[in-house]
Amino acid sequence: MVYGAVGGGLSGTVTGANGAPVAGARVVAVSTAQGVQTKAITDAKGGYRFPVLTVGQYDLKVEAPGYKPSVHKVVIHVDDKVRLDIVLEPDTEHQVH
């Protein structure tokens, strides 16, 4: 039996406001319909990848030490290959002086 695709992929890079890649950032895709979380950690170049996500709307949450948390809305359709690059703002309120 042949099954059709049930979703698409999502990938991108996470950088700081200065353009430098943010390695080790926690990226969580939360399905707004089902509440299911899929997690990834950015690589040395700030890249993240969710090869397969079910069709639907997601809140993409990004957290990294020294940066403000960031949330983005994204919709995945069948066979989509969505690219979402994220720029994090420095968390100046919680920096150690």
C-alpha positions as CSV (number, residue, x, y, z in Angstrom):
1,M,0.0,0.0,0.0
2,V,1.3,3.5,-0.9
3,Y,0.7,6.3,1.6
4,G,0.7,9.9,0.6
5,A,2.7,12.6,2.4
6,V,1.0,13.8,5.6
7,G,3.0,17.0,6.0
8,G,6.0,19.0,5.1
9,G,9.4,20.1,6.4
10,L,10.6,23.2,8.2
11,S,14.1,24.5,8.4
12,G,16.1,27.7,8.8
13,T,18.8,29.4,10.7
14,V,18.9,31.3,14.0
15,T,21.1,34.3,14.2
16,G,21.7,37.2,16.6
17,A,20.9,40.8,15.7
18,N,24.6,41.1,14.7
19,G,24.2,38.4,12.1
20,A,26.3,35.8,13.9
21,P,24.8,32.2,14.0
22,V,23.4,31.1,17.4
23,A,24.5,27.6,18.0
24,G,22.8,25.5,20.7
25,A,19.5,27.4,20.5
26,R,16.4,25.4,21.5
27,V,13.8,25.4,18.8
28,V,10.4,23.9,19.5
29,A,7.5,23.5,17.0
30,V,4.2,23.3,18.8
31,S,1.2,22.2,16.9
32,T,-1.6,24.6,17.8
33,A,-4.3,22.1,17.0
34,Q,-2.8,19.0,18.8
35,G,-0.4,20.6,21.3
36,V,2.3,18.2,20.1
37,Q,5.9,19.5,20.5
38,T,8.7,18.7,18.2
39,K,12.2,19.8,19.4
40,A,15.5,20.6,17.7
41,I,18.8,22.3,18.7
42,T,20.6,24.5,16.3
43,D,24.0,23.4,15.0
44,A,27.2,25.3,14.9
45,K,26.0,27.3,11.9
46,G,22.7,28.2,13.7
47,G,20.8,25.8,11.5
48,Y,17.7,23.8,12.6
49,R,15.6,21.3,10.8
50,F,12.3,19.5,11.2
51,P,12.2,17.1,8.3
52,V,8.6,16.0,8.8
53,L,5.8,17.9,10.5
54,T,2.1,17.1,10.2
55,V,0.0,19.5,8.2
56,G,-1.3,22.4,10.3
57,Q,-0.4,25.6,12.2
58,Y,2.6,25.8,14.5
59,D,4.0,28.1,17.1
60,L,7.8,28.0,16.6
61,K,9.5,28.9,19.9
62,V,13.2,29.8,20.0
63,E,15.2,30.2,23.1
64,A,18.9,30.7,23.6
65,P,21.0,32.0,26.6
66,G,21.6,35.8,26.3
67,Y,18.7,36.3,23.9
68,K,15.0,37.2,24.3
69,P,12.7,34.2,23.6
70,S,11.0,34.4,20.2
71,V,7.7,33.0,18.9
72,H,6.7,32.7,15.2
73,K,3.6,31.4,13.6
74,V,4.0,29.0,10.6
75,V,1.6,26.9,8.6
76,I,2.7,23.6,7.1
77,H,0.9,22.2,4.0
78,V,1.4,18.8,2.3
79,D,4.9,18.6,0.7
80,D,5.9,22.1,1.9
81,K,9.5,22.8,2.4
82,V,9.2,25.9,4.5
83,R,12.3,28.0,5.4
84,L,12.0,30.3,8.3
85,D,15.2,32.2,9.4
86,I,15.0,33.8,12.8
87,V,16.9,36.8,14.2
88,L,17.0,36.9,18.0
89,E,17.3,40.1,20.0
90,P,19.8,40.4,22.8
91,D,18.3,40.0,26.3
92,T,19.8,43.2,27.8
93,E,17.7,42.9,31.0
94,H,19.3,39.6,32.1
95,Q,22.9,40.1,31.0
96,V,25.5,39.7,33.7
97,H,27.7,42.8,34.1
